[in-house]
């Protein structure tokens, strides 16, 4: 069964949404079975209101540029179709969801949570894995040595592409076999991370022999017998 995830980000006119701030950009990239595909979703949006100076300094999208693009109502159905049935991955998900759901509600459409299969907050994962440390997207890029040199300004599509790499590093288990650990400029342990391309040589798979299969099955049965929480094991 194909496992489809969408890594996404938004930019806005400012915050909070309760003061009438609107979306100005949505960017998203697709993961299929934890592999980044070439499928993306990217839209600039005319918010029909002024962009705050603070937000402009972050993303650089001014009203003169945004007025050339469609309003949210014109791209809503395309957005819904793209995320439908997928699991969403968002950094600080509550922020993005508040803006997306405000726009959808205004059009009489269901919230994101009813369209998508679920929402994963990568910021929560990072905080659980690295308590007491900085867990912004830039900090995580430094920690995992993910290239974000093109991120001079925030941009929804670029940030989604970077977040996809960060999420795979965060959730990939032991992704560095080196015994050496580096320390970044913030004094945090870090290691190198390289995205493998789809064109890479296939990994060699060594199948277990019958004796190894039986030993493994006996081990699983022992776990299931002694630990009720492991009944899902097969």
N, C-alpha and C positions, 0 to 999 in steps of 0.2 A: 504494500500500500504506500502510495506517495505521500510524503510528509512535507506540506507546503507551509512556509513561514514568510512573512513580509516584515522587513526591517524598515522602519520609517521615522521621519522627523518632520517638524513643521517650523515655520517662522511666522511671526505675528506683528501687528502694528504696535504692540506693547502689552502690558498686563496691568490688572487681571482682566479676565473675560467678563466679569461682572460689571466692569465699567464700559462695556461696549466694544472692547478691542476685538479685532478680527484676524483671520488667517490671511497671509500674503504669499505663502509658498508651502507646497507639500512635496516631499520627495520620498521615494520608497524603492527598495531593491528586493528581489525575490531569492529565497533559499529553497531548494528542493532537496530533501534528505541531507540537509546541512551543507549543501554545495551552492555557492553563489552562481546564479544563472545570468543571462544577458537581459532578462526582463526587468524593466524599471517603470516607475510611474513618476512623472515630474510635471508639476503645474505651478505657474505663477498666478496669483489671484488678485483681482482688483478689489480692495476692501471697501471702497466707497467711503472712506474716511481718512483722516490724516494719520501718517505714521509718526509715532513719538520719536523725539530726538534720540532717546536712549536706545530704542529698538533699531533705528537707522544706523547708529554707530556699530551695532552688533552685526547686522546682515547687509547693510548698504543698499537696500531696496527702497527707492524713494517713490513718491506718488506719481511723478511724471512718468517713470518707467512702468509702474503697476497699472496706470490708467489704460495702457495699451492691451491689457490682458483681460480674460473673461472673469465675471463674478463667480462666486462659489456655486450658485445655482446652475450655471452652465457646465460645470465639470463634476457635479455631485454624483451623477449616475455612473460616469466613468470610474470615479474613485471607489464607489460602492462595488462595482463589478470587479475591480482589481483586488480588493481585500476580502471579498466574500468567501467564507469558509476557511480562510487561512488563519494561522496563529500569528498575531502581531508582536513584534519586538520593538519597544520604545524606551528610550532613556528618559527617566522621570515621566512615566506614562500619564500620571494624573494631569499634568500641565497640558500635554498635547490633546488628550481626550476631552478635556473641558472645552477647548476651542472647537474641535471637530464636532462634538455632540451639540454644541450651541448652534453651529451652522446647520447641522442635519435637522435638529429640532425645529428651527425656524422654517424649514422647508416641509415639515410634516413627515420626515423620514425617520426610521428607527435609529437608535444610537449605535455606535461602533460595536459595542459589546454584543448586540443582537445580530450584527452582520458578520463579524469575524468569529472564528472558532474559539478564540481566547486572546488574552493580552498578557505578555511577559514584560515586566519592568526590569530592564537590564541594570538600572541604578540600584535597585533592591538587591539583585544578585551580587553586584560589586560591593555593596556595603556589607552584606553577609560574609563575603569572601575576604574582604580587606577592611575589617572594622577599625575605625579611628584614623583611616587614611583618606586622602583626597580621592574622590571617585568621579570627578567630572570626565567628560570624554577625552579632553586633552591629557589629564592626569593618567587615565587608563592607557592611552596611546604611549605615553612615556614608559609606563610600567611594563607594558608588553612589547615595546619597541616596534610599534606599528606606525608607519609613515603617515604623518598628517601635515607635512610641510606645505601642502597647497591650501591649508585651512587658514588663510589670512583673515577671512571673514566667515561667519557662520553661513552655511548654505544647506538647504534641506536635503538635496540629493547627495552632495558630497559627504555630509554628516551621516547619512544613511549608509553609504558605502563604507565609511570608516567604522561605524557602529557594527556593521556586519562582521568585520574582522575582529573587533573587540569582543563581540558576543561569542564568536566561535572560540576565541582564546579563553574567555571566562568559563565556558561550559565544556571545554574539550578535555578535561581531566589532565593527565600528565602529558603536556604538549611540548616539553623540553626535556630531553634525556641527559643533558649535560649536568655534571655534578657541580659545575662552577656557577656561581650566582653573581650577577652584576648589581651595582647599586646606582640608582639614578640620582639626578640632581636634588631630589627631595629626600634622599636617604632611604628609598624603598628598594626592596629586592626586585629585580627584573631580569628578563631573559629575552632572547630574540624570537620573533614570530614571523613566519613566512607563509603566505597564502600559496597552497599548491594549486596549479592550474589543471583544468580538465584534460589537457593534452599530456599530462605526466604519464610515465610508464606505470602500468598497473602493478600493484604490490603483489608479491608472491604469497599465495595462501597455502599453508601447510596443514593438511587435514589430519586429525588424530586417528590413530589406529584403534582397533576394536578394544584392546586392553585399556587404552586411555579413555575411550568412551565409557566403558563400564565403570572405571574408577571415578570418573566425573559424575556419573549418574548416582553412584553410591554416596558421594559427597553431598550432592543436591538433596537426596532423600534424607540424609542425616540432618541437614539444615532445616528442611521442612518439618521434620519430626520434632526437633528441639526448639525451633523458633517459629511461633505462629505468624510473626510478621513476614516471614519468607514464603508463605503459601503460594505466592505468585510465581515462584521459580519453576522452571521447566527443565 
